[in-house]
Every structure is written in structure tokens, then in C-alpha cells.
């Protein structure tokens, strides 16, 4: 979290639009932090998006003439996302995804490992550890200001009130 993933997705979509490419942006319907039908960055950048519940929803809502498909918070979607993205890429579409590769426990998150394995290009962004200032690749979930337990539910949509960027050394789980 807080590495600029959504901002980078928005930037890439806007560049495609400047190039007069037809775009569609999707986001998981469960992510309502900054609005129901927009992708938003923590810095305030935003772009309209179609909320979806599954990869099948994306397939149903795709405009056949779209050239660029962007999906934010891909980790919240189902395992059908990787085969869908593979079909779209094989059909000549440009597919841009943003998402966390690890959950708050530091484990692979949702469909992301399968997506990483199939991608032609991967840009891994890091944040700044909110404890020590080192590059942060982990997400620290906090409950009442204390580290969450490995037994807590995997999906809990939130922002700075529930999560911090942490480096490997500063990332902890409660026992």
C-alpha cells in the first residue's frame, strides 16, 4: 500500500487516452473507500471506473472495441482473472493491472501470483516504511493501533486508518 500503484494505473490509462486508444477501467465493487465508480490514488488522482464483483463481470461488460483494459485492486478479484487477462492479451488487447502481491501476512494475495507468471511486463513499486524509512514492500494491518493477527480475515478494505507500509524488518504479526 501507499506505493503509487493506483496513480500509475491512472497515468497509464490517461496516456492511452491521449493516444486516442479506447479504454475501460474496472475496480472491485467492494472497494468503496474513495467512491463507488472511480479509481483513486491516495494523492488525489482519479479516473472513472466500472465496479465489478468478478472476472466474469469484467468479461460481460467489456466493449468489444476497447483497446486498453485497466483493473485496479486486482488482488480482490477471483482466480478467473488470470485466464481472462490471458484471453484478452491473446486477442491483442493491452491489459494493465494494479494490485498488492502480498496480503497483510506477507503471503501471496489472490490471483496476483498467476497474473505475475503470465505478464509480459511487471513493475513492482515500493512505498516507504512508516517505521524506519526503508523501502517498504509489505502491508502492516493495524487494529486499534496494534499489529493484526495472522488469524484475522484476509480481506479488510481500508486505507491509512487500518494499514501502514512496512519493510520486511518492521513488518510484524501478532501471535
N, C-alpha and C positions, 0 to 999 in steps of 0.2 A: 504494500500500500504506500501511497504518497511518493511514488517514483515518477509519475507523469505518464502512466500508461494511457489513460483516457485522453489526456491532452495530445499525446502523439497520435492516437487513432483519429481524433478530430482534425488534427493538422493534415494527416494523410488524405482524409476524405475531402477536405477543402481544396487540397492541391488537385485531386482528381476532378473536382467540380470546376476549378479554374481551367483545367484541360478539357472541359466540356464532356466529361465522361458521365454516364448515368450512374448514380449511386443509390444505395439503400443502406440504412443503418438500423441495426436491431440491438435490443438490450433485453435482459431477463426482466419479466414483469415483477419479480419480487424486489427488484432494486428501485425503490421509490424515494431514496434519500434526497435527491435534488429535484424531483419531478417525475411524473409518470411516463412522459413521452419525449424525454430528452436525455442525451448523454451529456454529462457534466464533469468537468475536471475540478479538482479542489481549488484551482486558481481562478475559476470563473468562466473558462471557455465552455461553450455548449453547442450542441447540434441536435436537431430533431431526430427522433428515433422511434421505431415501432416496437412496443413491448411484446415479448413472446414468452411462452411457457416451456417450449421445447424446440428441438431441431426440426421436428415435423411442422411446427407453426411457421418457422422461417421458410421452409420449402413451399408451404401453401401460400405464403404472402409475397413470394418473390415475383417481381416484374420480369417477364421473360427478356426484356430488352436491357436489363441492368448490366452494367459492365464491372462495377465495383461493389462488393458486399462487405460491410463492416459490422462486426459484432463486438460489443463491449461486455465486460464482465463475463467472459466465456466460461469461466470456471463454474458458474451457477447453472449452466445448461447440462443436458443429459448426454449420455455416451453416443447418441446418434449424431452428435455434432461433427465428429471426425469424419465419418463416412460421407455426410452431406458436404462438408468442405472439400473433400477429395473429389466428389462428383462435380462440384462447381468449378474447381480448378481444372479438372479434365475437360470441362466444357469451354475453357478459355476465359473464365471469369477471374478477376483479381479478388482474393479474399483476404481481408485484414481483420485480425482478431486482437483483442486486448484482454488480459486476464492474469490472475495470480497463478503461478505454477505450484505454489505450496499453500496448504491451509495453515491455520494458526499453530498447529502442532509441528509444522515443518515437514509434513507428508505431502506427496503428490496430490493435486487437487482436481477432482472431477475428470472431465475429458481432456484436460491440458496435456498430460503425457502423450496420449495418442496423437494429439494435434501437433505437438513438437516433433514427434517422429516423422510426420508426413510433410512438414513445412519445408519449402524451398529456402526460406529466409527467416531467421529468428533474431529479434532484437531484445535482449534481456536488459531491462532498465533496473537500476538500483536507487533506493532512497538514501537518506542519511539517518544513521542510528540516532534515535532520540535520547539515548543514554550516554553514548561516548563520542558520537560524531563520525564514526567509521562508515564505510559503505554498508548499507542495510539491504539484505535480501530476504529477510524474514518478517512475518507479521505477528506482533505480540498482541494477543487479545487480553483486555483488562476487564475485570468485573469488580465494580466498586474500588477501582484503583489498584487491584491486585491481579497477578497473573492467573489466567484461566487454567482449569484442569484439563488434562488430556481426555477426560471422560465427558466433557461438555459437548453439546451438539456441534457438528462441523459448520453448518451454515447459520450465521447470525449476521445479517446485513447491518452495517454500521460504518461510522467514519471515526473522526478523532476522539469521540466520546468513548469508543469501545476498543480502539486499536492504536498501536504505535508501530512505526518502522523500527526494526532492530537488526543488529548484526548477529552473526552466529554466536559470538561470545556473550552478548547481552540478552539473547532470547532465552526465556525460561518457561517451564510449565509447572503449575502447582501439582503437588502429589495428591 
